[in-house]
Amino acid sequence: MDKVLIRELRIETVIGVYEWEKQIHQSLLIDLDMAWDNRRAAASDDYQHALCYETVSNKLTALITEKPIELIETVAEMVATCVMTEFNVPWVKVKVMKPGAVPSASAVGVEIERGHA
């Protein structure tokens, strides 16, 4: 299976369940593995047949910063749904990390897979 990858997409947003978290912006780091048949784009060297990681990144940034969200689990589901419906991706693995959420860990996070490879 071919994949298009995005690693550590940093998005500054309002995220968290505590009242103090709802008053600040925090970073989320998002990793995506997206199933995509790259053969047509590679054979033609034509951008219109590629899955544009910049377009995906910009769409996800807008989606996640649109309104406050409490849970990173919600973020992961939103990302997966968006990628699959708006970009016609049949399978996606999404990892959402929240650096600094637990003082003794560099980051905490969730990882989900949706769709069929």
N, C-alpha and C positions, 0 to 999 in steps of 0.2 A: 504494500500500500504506500502510495506517495503521500507526503505530508507537507504542509506549509507550517512553519514554526514562528512563533513570537515568544521571546524570552524577556522576562522581567519588565513588562510594560508597566511603568510607574504612573499611577493615577493618584492625584491628591484630591481627597473628597471628605465629606462628613460621613463617618462610619463608626458605629458603636452603640451599645445599649445604655451606657451610663450618661447621666446628664452632662457631665463635664466634656464627654466626647462629642456631644451634639453641638458644642460651642466652638469646636476647632476642626481644622483639616488634618487628616492623617494620610499616610501613604499606604497604598495597596500595590503589591507586585503581582502581575498576572502573567502566567505562562499558558500558551495555547499550542496544542497539536491539532491541526485541522486536516482531515482527509481531503485530498485534492489530487486529481489526476493531472500531473504536470507534463505529460507527454505532448499534448497538443501545443502548449505554450513553448516547450523546448524545441519542438520540431519546426515551428513557424517563427520562433524568436519574436513573438507578437504579444505585447502586453495585454491586449484585450482577452487573451485566453488564460491569463494568470489570475490567481487569487491575490489581490493587492493587499499586502500586509499593512501598508500605510492607511488605506481606506478602512480596513477592519479596525486598526488601532484608533483612528479618529472617531469612528462610530461608537466603539466601546467606551472611550473617554467621555464622550457626550452623554451616553446612556448612564454611566455610573455617577457622573457628577450632576445629573439632572435634579436629584432630590436626595435628602438624607436617607441612608439605609442603615439598619441596625446590625444585620448579620452578614458575615462573609459568605455563609451558605446561600443567602439570597443573591449576592453578587455572582457567585458561581453559576447559579441557575439562570440568572438574567443573561449572562455572557453566553452560555451554551445555547439558549433559546434564540438569542439574536444572531449568532453566527450561523446556526443551522437554517433559520428562516430567511434572513436577509441576504445571506451569501450562498445559499444552496449547498452548504457543506453537509455531507451525509453522516459524519462522525466527528466528534470533537472531544478532546480531553482538556479540561480547564483546571488550573491550579491557581488559587488565590491565597496570597501570603500577606499577613499583616505584621510588619516589623515593629518591634518594641511593645507589643501588646502584653507580653509576659516578661517581666524584668530578667528572669534567668534564662530566657530563650532569645535567640537572634530574631526569630519570627515564629508565628503560628499560622496555620492555614488549613484549607480543605482542598481536595482534588476530586473531581467528578468526571465521568465519561458518559456521553449521551450519543444516541444514534447507533448506526450499524456500519461497520467497516467494510 
